[in-house]
Amino acid sequence: MIAVLGLGFVGLTTALGFSKKGFRVRGFDVDKTKAGVIASGKIPFFEADMQEVLDEQLNHNFTVSDTLADAVSNSKVVFLCVGTPSDEKGKADLTYLLAAVGDILKSVQKGSKKIIVVKSTVPPSTTRDYVIPFIESKGFKIGEDVIVANNPEFLREGHAWKDFIEPDRIVIGTQDDYAKTVLGEIYAPFAVPVHYVSLNTGEFIKYLSNTLLSTLISYSNEMSMIAMTIGDIDTRKAFQILHEDKRWGEDKTCMMASYAFPGCGFGGYCLPKDTQAMAYKAGEFGYNAKILKDVLAVNAEIKPFWIEQITENLPKTATIGVLGLSFKPHSDDIRQTPAKAFLEQLLAKGYTNIVVYDPIANDLFDRTYKLPLTYKNSVKEVAECADVVAVVTAWPEFKEQKALLNGKKVFDLRYCL
């Protein structure tokens, strides 16, 4: 039996993935509304392929528990998938994580060797310096009562199910032989390399991945701003030719190319949070992470740069159309989406006639941010009333319908049309 605590984007994918592989899985979330939606057979967020899997696995191998104790008591392994947000300086907030660990311990029997696996993204040294001391402070012995490991996720929103069920590799931070045996059995059906590393190494690998991606994006954006400043440079073509370098991989669909490509900044939950958290953690240990700080600075700088391009000689009475609100296509995730900062800065400059459209994120963006915008239901509706149009998210639909924008001044912030 496997327990998964936290049924958000990562947790529900994890729970259904293990269920699909034949394990009995109990899921639990402190948000009773969310848990109820899942228990009723619905996915509470947009993610390709997940609804079909939930239909298949719910009340088969996967069940939603009413109480945390029910999920934990009969489970050999507990995967923690709770939120670890960062404050304004980048410091990871471990409140939810440690609270969840404390609640788990209430259902742990002494000598049971309950394996608690931190799947939440946490900065290097978190398991060693915070989670383990917290458990010991509650009177439990590490290695006898509780075994702690970490297991970072590498899930791309919009592709989470495929990334989980067909991973490139599995990383497990633990030096405990019993934990290696049990977790090895859990991941055996995935038939990919399983790497057992130290606790700190397991946590570090996740940040190594995400900070590289954010760096590539900010590097590309800085180069695009340089190109526009110099002039007479076809930025999109230049980057496409860059990707023909065989070092990007013989497979021309190599996804790394999408990160080394300019746009209007990275967003979502992981890249901003993890880059900021890694810079903060480095500072705690006395190192000034200049490159990571500059990556964040460029990510902030790209939005006002684009706004200056768009609003130059544009009267305040003009209607600006914005296509895309989610931080990436094929997702309704609007957390730290570049569209929010972009729209807020347009409003701050006095542009109040703004019409927006996103294929799936309109309602969520409106409910969450409550900006004074006019929401439209199609590219056509935006094109009919906008004087200028900015493409902020690279939805394929926008490229497919770009003919509707003919005759409009279009700013393709994603170089996707």
Long-range contacts (C-beta under 8 A, 24 or more apart in sequence): 1-25, 1-26, 1-74, 1-75, 1-76, 2-26, 2-75, 2-76, 2-77, 2-78, 2-79, 2-186, 3-27, 3-28, 3-65, 3-71, 3-72, 3-75, 3-77, 3-78, 3-79, 4-28, 4-71, 4-78, 4-79, 4-81, 5-29, 5-68, 5-71, 5-72, 5-78, 5-79, 5-80, 5-81, 5-82, 5-100, 5-104, 6-80, 6-81, 6-82, 6-83, 6-100, 6-120, 7-34, 7-35, 7-38, 7-64, 7-81, 8-34, 8-45, 8-81, 8-83, 9-45, 9-47, 9-155, 9-157, 9-160, 9-269, 9-333, 10-81, 10-119, 10-120, 10-153, 10-155, 10-160, 11-79, 11-81, 11-82, 11-119, 12-38, 12-43, 12-50, 12-54, 13-47, 13-50, 13-155, 13-160, 13-161, 13-164, 14-79, 14-81, 14-119, 14-153, 14-164, 15-62, 16-50, 16-53, 16-54, 16-57, 16-62, 16-161, 17-161, 17-164, 17-165, 18-186, 19-57, 19-60, 19-61, 19-62, 20-53, 20-56, 20-57, 20-61, 20-165, 21-189, 21-190, 22-61, 22-189, 23-61, 23-186, 24-61, 25-61, 25-62, 25-63, 26-62, 26-63, 26-64, 26-65, 26-70, 26-71, 26-74, 26-75, 27-62, 27-63, 27-64, 27-65, 27-71, 28-64, 28-65, 28-67, 28-68, 28-70, 28-71, 28-72, 29-64, 30-68, 35-64, 38-64, 39-64, 45-332, 45-333, 46-331, 46-332, 46-360, 47-157, 47-158, 47-160, 47-161, 47-331, 48-158, 48-159, 48-160, 48-161, 48-330, 49-161, 49-162, 50-160, 50-161, 53-161, 68-103, 68-104, 68-107, 69-106, 69-107, 72-104, 72-107, 72-108, 72-114, 73-107, 75-114, 76-114, 76-115, 76-182, 77-115, 77-117, 77-182, 77-183, 77-186, 78-104, 78-114, 78-115, 78-116, 78-117, 79-117, 79-119, 79-151, 80-104, 80-116, 80-117, 80-118, 80-119, 80-120, 81-119, 81-120, 82-120, 83-120, 84-120, 84-121, 84-122, 85-273, 86-273, 86-276, 86-277, 86-280, 89-276, 89-280, 90-276, 90-277, 90-278, 90-279, 90-280, 90-281, 91-277, 91-280, 92-122, 92-123, 92-126, 92-277, 92-280, 92-281, 94-122, 94-126, 94-130, 97-122, 97-131, 98-130, 98-131, 98-134, 101-131, 101-134, 101-135, 102-134, 102-138, 105-135, 105-138, 105-140, 105-146, 108-140, 108-145, 108-146, 109-145, 110-140, 110-141, 110-144, 110-145, 111-144, 111-145, 112-145, 113-143, 113-144, 113-145, 113-146, 113-147, 113-178, 114-145, 114-146, 114-147, 115-146, 115-147, 115-148, 115-149, 115-178, 115-179, 115-182, 115-183, 116-146, 116-147, 116-148, 116-149, 117-148, 117-149, 117-150, 117-151, 117-183, 118-148, 118-149, 118-150, 118-151, 119-150, 119-151, 119-152, 119-153, 121-152, 121-153, 121-206, 121-207, 121-210, 121-270, 121-273, 121-274, 122-150, 122-203, 123-203, 123-207, 123-277, 123-278, 123-280, 123-281, 124-200, 124-201, 124-203, 124-204, 124-207, 124-281, 125-200, 125-203, 125-281, 126-203, 127-173, 127-199, 127-200, 127-202, 127-203, 128-199, 128-200, 143-176, 147-174, 147-176, 147-178, 147-179, 148-174, 148-199, 149-173, 149-174, 149-176, 149-179, 149-183, 149-199, 149-202, 150-174, 150-199, 150-202, 150-203, 151-183, 151-202, 152-202, 152-203, 152-205, 152-206, 153-206, 154-206, 154-209, 157-268, 157-328, 157-330, 157-331, 157-333, 158-328, 158-329, 158-330, 158-331, 159-330, 165-190, 167-192, 168-192, 169-193, 169-194, 169-195, 170-194, 170-195, 171-195, 171-197, 171-202, 171-205, 171-206, 172-196, 172-197, 172-202, 173-197, 173-198, 173-199, 173-200, 173-201, 173-202, 173-203, 174-199, 174-202, 175-199, 206-274, 207-274, 207-277, 207-278, 210-270, 210-271, 210-274, 210-275, 211-274, 211-275, 211-278, 211-292, 211-295, 213-259, 213-266, 213-271, 214-266, 214-271, 214-272, 214-274, 214-275, 214-295, 214-296, 214-299, 215-275, 215-291, 215-292, 215-295, 216-256, 216-259, 216-260, 217-259, 217-260, 217-261, 217-263, 217-265, 217-266, 217-271, 217-299, 218-265, 218-266, 218-294, 218-295, 218-296, 218-298, 218-299, 218-302, 219-260, 219-295, 219-298, 220-259, 220-260, 220-261, 220-262, 220-263, 221-262, 221-263, 221-264, 221-265, 221-298, 221-299, 221-302, 222-298, 223-262, 224-262, 224-302, 224-415, 225-301, 225-302, 225-305, 228-309, 235-262, 235-415, 236-415, 239-415, 261-415, 262-415, 263-302, 263-338, 263-394, 263-413, 263-414, 263-415, 264-302, 264-303, 264-306, 264-338, 264-342, 264-392, 264-413, 264-414, 265-299, 265-300, 265-302, 265-303, 265-338, 265-341, 266-299, 266-327, 266-338, 267-327, 267-328, 267-335, 267-336, 267-337, 267-338, 267-339, 268-327, 268-328, 268-331, 268-333, 268-335, 268-336, 268-337, 269-333, 269-335, 269-336, 272-296, 272-299, 272-336, 273-336, 300-341, 302-338, 303-338, 303-341, 303-342, 303-345, 304-345, 306-342, 306-390, 306-411, 306-413, 307-342, 307-345, 307-346, 307-349, 309-411, 310-346, 310-388, 310-390, 310-411, 311-346, 311-349, 311-351, 314-351, 314-387, 314-388, 316-350, 316-351, 316-352, 317-353, 318-351, 318-353, 318-387, 318-388, 319-353, 319-354, 319-355, 319-385, 319-386, 319-387, 320-346, 320-351, 320-353, 320-354, 320-355, 320-386, 320-387, 320-388, 320-389, 320-390, 321-354, 321-355, 321-356, 321-357, 321-382, 321-383, 321-385, 321-386, 321-388, 321-389, 321-390, 321-408, 322-354, 322-355, 322-356, 322-357, 322-382, 322-389, 322-390, 322-392, 323-356, 323-357, 323-358, 323-379, 323-382, 323-389, 323-390, 323-391, 323-392, 323-393, 323-395, 323-398, 324-358, 324-391, 324-392, 324-393, 324-394, 324-395, 324-398, 324-414, 325-356, 325-358, 325-361, 325-362, 325-365, 325-392, 325-393, 326-358, 326-360, 326-361, 326-365, 326-393, 327-393, 328-393, 328-394, 329-393, 329-394, 329-395, 329-396, 332-360, 332-361, 332-364, 333-361, 334-361, 334-364, 334-365, 334-368, 334-369, 337-365, 337-393, 338-392, 339-365, 339-392, 339-393, 340-365, 340-369, 340-371, 342-390, 342-392, 342-413, 343-371, 343-373, 344-371, 347-371, 347-372, 355-381, 355-382, 355-385, 355-386, 356-382, 357-381, 357-382, 358-393, 358-395, 359-395, 359-397, 379-404, 379-405, 380-404, 383-408, 391-416, 391-417
